[in-house]
Amino acid sequence: MRPYTLFLPILAAVATVLPTASAGPIAYGLCQTGCNALAVACYAGAGFTFGTVVAAAAAPAAVLACNAALGTCSAACAATALLAPIP
């Protein structure tokens, strides 16, 4: 008898008893990564580098629009991936 033939049924039995895991935090991280990638593309399209422009009232309108889109995307990630209420 091979050693793993006894191990697999035991592993299956243990796996059915363990609590399930939620992929919420992983999905949230992936979603945020996507939002940040879009923000980088938005900044590049406007001719700026993401992370180098201070978000102030004097910032160009395109940068402010990119920041607003990033905020909307991040809020959507929180609402869907974490199931967190957004005020």
C-alpha positions as CSV (number, residue, x, y, z in Angstrom):
1,M,0.0,0.0,0.0
2,R,1.3,3.4,-0.9
3,P,1.6,5.9,1.9
4,Y,-0.4,8.6,0.2
5,T,-3.5,6.4,-0.3
6,L,-4.2,6.6,3.4
7,F,-3.2,10.3,3.6
8,L,-5.7,11.6,0.9
9,P,-8.9,10.3,2.7
10,I,-7.7,11.8,6.0
11,L,-6.9,15.1,4.3
12,A,-10.3,15.2,2.7
13,A,-12.0,14.5,6.0
14,V,-10.1,17.3,7.7
15,A,-10.8,19.7,4.9
16,T,-14.6,19.2,5.3
17,V,-14.4,20.0,9.0
18,L,-12.3,23.2,8.7
19,P,-14.1,26.5,8.4
20,T,-14.3,28.1,5.0
21,A,-12.1,31.0,4.0
22,S,-13.4,34.2,2.3
23,A,-11.5,35.7,-0.6
24,G,-12.7,39.2,0.2
25,P,-9.4,40.7,1.1
26,I,-7.7,39.1,-1.9
27,A,-10.4,40.3,-4.2
28,Y,-10.2,43.8,-2.6
29,G,-6.4,43.9,-3.2
30,L,-6.8,42.9,-6.8
31,C,-9.5,45.5,-7.4
32,Q,-7.4,48.2,-5.8
33,T,-4.5,47.2,-8.0
34,G,-6.7,47.6,-11.0
35,C,-7.9,51.0,-9.8
36,N,-4.3,52.2,-9.4
37,A,-3.3,50.9,-12.8
38,L,-6.2,52.9,-14.3
39,A,-5.1,56.0,-12.4
40,V,-1.6,55.6,-13.7
41,A,-2.9,55.4,-17.2
42,C,-5.2,58.3,-16.7
43,Y,-2.3,60.5,-15.4
44,A,-0.1,59.3,-18.3
45,G,-2.8,60.2,-20.8
46,A,-2.9,63.7,-19.2
47,G,0.9,64.0,-19.5
48,F,1.7,63.6,-15.8
49,T,3.3,61.0,-13.6
50,F,1.1,59.4,-11.0
51,G,2.3,60.2,-7.5
52,T,4.2,63.4,-8.4
53,V,1.4,65.9,-8.6
54,V,0.1,67.4,-5.4
55,A,-3.7,67.2,-5.3
56,A,-4.6,70.8,-4.6
57,A,-7.1,73.2,-6.1
58,A,-4.3,74.6,-8.3
59,A,-3.7,71.1,-9.9
60,P,-4.7,70.7,-13.5
61,A,-8.3,69.7,-14.2
62,A,-7.3,66.4,-15.8
63,V,-5.4,65.4,-12.7
64,L,-8.3,66.3,-10.4
65,A,-10.6,64.2,-12.7
66,C,-8.1,61.2,-12.5
67,N,-8.1,61.6,-8.7
68,A,-11.9,61.6,-8.6
69,A,-12.1,58.5,-10.8
70,L,-9.6,56.7,-8.5
71,G,-11.7,57.6,-5.5
72,T,-14.9,56.3,-7.2
73,C,-13.1,53.1,-8.2
74,S,-11.7,52.5,-4.8
75,A,-15.1,53.0,-3.2
76,A,-16.6,50.5,-5.6
77,C,-13.9,48.0,-4.6
78,A,-14.7,48.5,-0.9
79,A,-18.5,48.1,-1.6
80,T,-18.2,45.0,-3.6
81,A,-15.1,43.1,-2.4
82,L,-15.3,43.9,1.3
83,L,-19.1,44.3,1.5
84,A,-18.4,47.4,3.6
85,P,-21.1,50.1,3.8
86,I,-20.1,53.4,2.2
87,P,-21.5,56.5,3.8
